[in-house]
Amino acid sequence: MMLSPQKQAVALAVAIGMALPGTAMATNGYFSHGYGLKSKGMAGTGVAKPLDTMDAAINPANMVMNGNRLDAGAVLFSPQRNYTVNQVGPFLGPETGAFSLVPGTFESENEAFLIPNFGWNMMIDDVSAFGISVFGNGGMNTEYKDVSVPTPAGPFEVGTYGSGQIPGANPVAGIDLMQLIVAPTYSRKINDKASWGASLILQASLFEATGLASFGGFSTNPGALTDNDTETAFGAGVKLGISGEVAPGFSLGASWQSKISMGELDDYAGLFAEQGDFDTPMTFSLGAAWDVNEQNTILFDYQFIDYSDIAAIANPLLPNLFQCFGGDPNSCLGGSNGSGFGWEDMNIYKIGYQYDAGKWQIRAGFSTNDGTIPDSEMLFNILAPATVEDHWTAGFSVDVGKSSGLDFSFMYAPNVKLSGGNSLAATPAGDTQIIDIEMKQYEFGANYSWRY
């Protein structure tokens, strides 16, 4: 029996949703720099301009302006990250009580991730539409192998945080965070030039951490701290948006996404603050699109990510761990005030350009953010080196028939290095180690669109 186009679209959404948990990204913190190949080619802009069925991830108000449409594509994402420990004093081994790291430069494994996306939109009538968009919201992945010290018997794999010295513990430190979103969306025209929309954000988060056994003495639940395989949590939120032309050729848009309340990651309740609570932060975006003429469009977007509202992300490493060591269980890992990554709120500024020649379009863009990791938080952020600030993008689209087309995009994020002291290996004279974390990124994507 043949399925209708609508049922085929829903079935494909489910299939892609099942495939997405092999993905990871980290561009603006752990959010993607853009969603959909057209937006990605313009540095993630598109709040005030309808582009494709990934609009639900940017501004759901624009979905109704896309008509009956299906998009299916994928990007190949390559983050290249490493950390360096620079010794500036005597090496303090575990016998001193200091949390001293092995000096040297160590690169993370896993430098290629395939990230699919899917979107479908159907006009209900002349003024309203319903669609489903499936995409990876963001993530982070690190895996540091072969962190070793020489011994008479050969190299001994200590591990980034020294877990190799604990019998039976995994020395390979790293995390794997993946977030899948399915967004059913209703959008409606206010008039021919303006619209509003709302999406239900259904999110699945998958998380795994390894090589952190050395922090067991700082955890409320050492058995739920590390090496517990992949744990899954589910949650929901909403995304609202409005967009419209306010003057001939000039449009404004705005969207807001609520904090997504996730179920607790029980297998990592001894790692994340508030007993494994890891919600997704609230975001909002503002955008403008200026059609200079029939062929040239310039877009400007601003995005804010409220990382400071999520304790597992925002709580600092110190003084919380010192308070834990002093007898305050609420300040231990997993406690109500447990240590996190110390991330700050992020502001992102984007500019995009499109040249439209009818059957094909060319795009370019640039975005920059103000960073999220303070220099006092290097030790834990070896696991999550979200250092990238700038994104340079390009892309193009071409029609391959009366009702179908292909989209392509490319992104380059230059290397950014952050440096700070290892405050858990400090002496009265100051830090004995300086930690550098750094990352650069490449991304190439392709998408097929069908207008029916």
N, C-alpha and C positions, 0 to 999 in steps of 0.2 A: 504494500500500500504506500502511495506517495504522500509525503507530508506536505502541508501547505507551506509557503515561504515563511509565514509567521512561526509555525511550529519548528521548521528547520532552523530558524534563527535562535529560538530558545534552546533547542538541542545543542547547537554549536556553542552557545554561551556556557552551558553546563560542561561540555567537553573541554573548552578552553579553561574554565575555572578549575577543573581537575588537573590540568597540565601546569598551571601557573606556579604551584608550590615548588618548582625547581629554580626559582628566580631570586635575585637580590640586586639592590641598587642603593646608591648613596650619593646624592648630588647636593641638594639643599638640606643639609642634615641627613636624614634618611628618607626624605621625600624626593620624588623624581623632579627633574627640572621642567618637565612638560608631559602632557598626555595627548596621544594622537600624533601621527606623523606630520600633519600640517602644522600643528602648534609647536612640535619639537623643532621643526625647521626654522621657526621664528622665536627661538629661545623660550618657549613655553607661553607666549602671549596668546590672547584669544578671548579674554573675558568679555570684550565688547564686540566680537565678530563671530558669527556662525562659521564653523569650519567643517566638522564631521561629527560622527556619533560618539566620539570621545569628549564632546562638549560637556557631557554630564559630569566629568571629572574636573572641569574648569568653571563652567557656568551653565547649569541646567536650563536656564531661560532660552539659550540659543538652539536647543534641540528642535523646537517646532519650526524653526526657520530652515532646517535641513531637508524637510520633506521625507518621503519614503526612501530609506537608504540603509545599506549594510556595509560595514567595514570589518576587515579581518587582516591583521598584520602581526609583525613581531620586530623586535630590535635585538641586536647582538651587542651586549653591554660589557665593556672591559675596564674594570677598575684595577689599577696597579698601585698597591700600597705596601709600605714597609715602616719599620721603626728602627731607630738607632739609639743605643745607649753609649754615651760618651763618659768615660771615667775621668773625673777631675780630682780624685783623691785615692786613698787606698781602697781596694776592693773589700767590701764588708760582707763576709760570708754569713750563712744562716746562724753560725755559732755565736755571732755578735748580737743577735736579736734584731738586726736590721733587715729590712725587706729589700736587699740589694739584688739588682738584676745583672745578668751576664752581659758584659760589654760586647759591642759589635753591632752590625747591621743585619736585620732579619726580614726577609720578604714573605708576604702572605701567599699561600697557595690559592688556586682558583681565580683565574683572570678572564674567564669568559662565561657569560650567562645569557641564555636565550629567553627573552621576555615577550610572550604573546599578548595580544589584546584583541578584543572583539566588541563591536557595537551594532545595534539594530534599532531603527526608528521607524514608526508607522504613524501616518496621519489618521486620527480618529474621524475628523471632519476638517472643514476648511480652516479652523482656528485652533485646533488642539492636536496633540500628539502624545503617543506613549512609546517609550523605548527602554532597552536594557543595554547597559554598558558593563563590560567585564575587564578589569585591568589590575595590574600590580601597583598598589599605592606607594610602596617603597620598601626599604629593607637595608640590611647590612650583613656583610660576611667577611670573616677573617679566619685564618688557620695558619698558625706559625709552627712549623716543624723544624727539627734539627737545631734547636737552641741548646748547644752543647758546650761542655768545658773539657779540656784535655786531662786525661788520667794516664798512669802507666799502662793500664789495660786498654787504652784507646778512648775515643770521645764518649763522654757520658751525657745523655740527653737530660739536662736539668729541667728544661721547659722555661717558657717566658717568666712565669711566676714561681718557679722552683718546685712545682708539683712532682717532678721526677724524683725528688728526694724522699717522697712519701711512699712506702711500700704499697704496690697495687694501684697507685694513682696514675692517671693519664697525664703525661707531661705536655701534650699538644694543646696549647691554649688557643681559643677562638670562640666566636659566636656565629650563629646563623639565624637572622631574623628575616622573615618573609611575611608580606601582608597582601592578601587578595581581597578585592572589593567587587561585589556585584551590586549595581546601582539601577534599580527600576526607576524610571523618570517620567513624570507628567509635566508637560509644558503647554503654555497657552498664549496666543497672541492677544495683546491689548489693542493693537491696531496693526496696520500693515508694516509699521516701522518699529514696533516695540513688543516685548513679550516678557513673561515671567515663567519660572519653572521650579520644581521641587523634586529632589531625589531621595529615596530611602537608601541609606548607606549600610549595606550588610557586609561585614568584614570578618575574615578569618585570619588569625595571626599564628604563625608557626615559629617556634624558637627552640634553639639548642645552644648550650654552653659547655665548653670542655676546658680542662687544664687549670681549674681554679681551686683545687683542693687545698692549696696553701692558705686560702682565706677562711678555712673552716673554723678557726678560733675566733673569727669576727662575725660569725653567722648565727642567727637565731635557730637555724635548722640546717646543720651541715649536710644532712642526707638529701636535702632539696636545694643544693647549691650548684652542683656541676655534674656533668657526665651522666645525665638522665635521659639521653636520647631526645627526640623531638616532641615537644609538648604543643598542643593546639588550644587556642582560645577563640571564642566567637563574641561578636558584639554588634551594636547597631547605632546609627546616628542619622542625621538629616543634613542635606545640603540645599540651600535656597539661593535663587538668583533672579536678577532682573537686568534687562538690557534693552537699549533703544536708541534711535537716532534723535538727537536733541537739536541739531541744526543740519542743513543740507550737507551730506557727506561726512558728518561728524557724529560718532556714537559713543555712548558711555555705558558701562556695565559694572555690576557689583555682585559678588557671591560670598556666602558665609557657610562654613561647615561646622557643625557642632563638635564638641569633644565626643569621640566614640568610646563609649563605656564598654570595656572588654571584660570577659570573664577572667578570673585569676589563673595564672600559669602555676598550677599547684606543684608541679615537679621542680619549679625554680622559686618556690616560696621563701627559700633561704638565701636568695640572691637579690631579687628586686624588692624595693621598699613596699611597705603595706602588704606583705605576705604574697608577693608575686603579682601584684596589680600592675598592668602595663597598658594603660589607655592610650589612645591616639589623640594628639593635641588638636584643639580648635584652630582653624585657619580662616582667614578672609582675604579676598582679593578685590582690587579696583582696577578698572581698565578703560582705555580710550582707543578708538580706532578712527583714523582720518583717511578718507578716500580722497587723495590729492586730485586725482582724475580717474577716468575709467580703468586705467591700467595700474596705477601706483597707490599702494596703501601703506601707511605707517601705523604701528600699534605700540602702545605703552601700557604696561601692567605693573602693579605693585602687589606683593603678597606678604602676609604676615603669618608666622607659625608660632603658636604659643607653647613652646617647649617648657617654659618655666612652670607651667601648671601641672606637669606630670612628674610626680616625685621620683619615680624610678629613673627618669632621664635627668632631672634638674638638681636633685640633691647632691651636694659636693662630697668628695671622698673624705676630706678633713674639714672641720674637726670631728665629724661623725664617728670615724673609726677610733679616734682617741677616746671619745666619750664612751664608746662601746667597751674599749679596753679598761676604762675606768669604772665599769659596772652598770652602765645604762643600756639595758637590752633593747630599748626602743631605737637606739642609734646604731645597732648592729645591722649587718646585711639582712634584709628581709623584715626588719622592724618598721614601725610606723614612721620613723625618721631615719631609715637606713640610708647608707651611702648610695649614690648613683654616679652618673657621668659628669655632673656639674654643667650641663648644657644651658645656655642662655637663649632667650627668644631670638628669632631670626627675621630680619627684614630683607626682602628680595626685590630687586628692581630690574625690569625687563624692557627691551625694545626690539621690535620685529619689523620686517619689511617684506612686502610681496609685490612682485611684478606679474600682472595677469595679461597674458596674450591670447586668452580664449581657450584654445585646446591645451595649453600648457601654462604653468606658473613657476616662477623662481622665487625662492625665499631665503632670507638670512636673518640672523638675530644675535643679540648679546644680552646676557644677564649677569648680575653680580649680587652677592649677599654680604652681610656684615659679619659673618662667622658666628659660630655657636659655642666653641670650646675655649675657655680661658686657659692661660698658660700655667695655671696652678693645677690643672686636671689631666696631665699627661699620662699618669700611671695607668688608670683604668681605660683611658681612651686609646691605648694600644689596641684594644679590642674593637673600637669603633672610631677609626681615624677619619672622621667626617671633616676634612680640612678644606675641601674644594670650595672656591669662592666664585670664580668666573666661568662662564660657559659661552663658547663661540659655536654657532650653529649655522647650517645651510640645508637647503632642501629644494625639491622640485616635484611637480605633479604633471602627469600627461594623460590625456584621454586616450583610451585604447578601443573605444567603440562609442555608440550613441549613448549608452547608459552605464559605462564602466570606466575605471581609471586606475592608475597606479601612482602611489606617493612614495617618496624617498626622503630620508633625512640623515644628517650627520652631525655629531656633536663632539667637540674637544674641550676638555676642562684641564687647563694647565696645572702643573704640579704646584702644590702649596705645602710648605713645611712649617709646622708649629713646634716650638721648643719650650721646655719647662723643666723644673727640677723634680727629682724623685724624692718627695718629702718623707717617704717612709724609710729612706736610707740616709737620713740627715745626721750630721754630727754637730756639736756646738759651734763649729766654724761655718756651718751651712751645708747645703746639699753636696753630697759626694758624687752624684750622677746627674747628668743632663740627658733628658729623653727627647728625641725628635720623632714626630710622627708625620707622615706625608702620604699624599696620594695624587694621582692624575688619572684621567678617564678618557675613554673613547667610546662612541656609540654609533652604530649604523642601523637604520631601520628601513623596512619596506612594508607597504600596505596595499591591499586590493579593495576598491570600493565599487559598489553596485547600487545604482539608483533605479528603483523599480516603480 
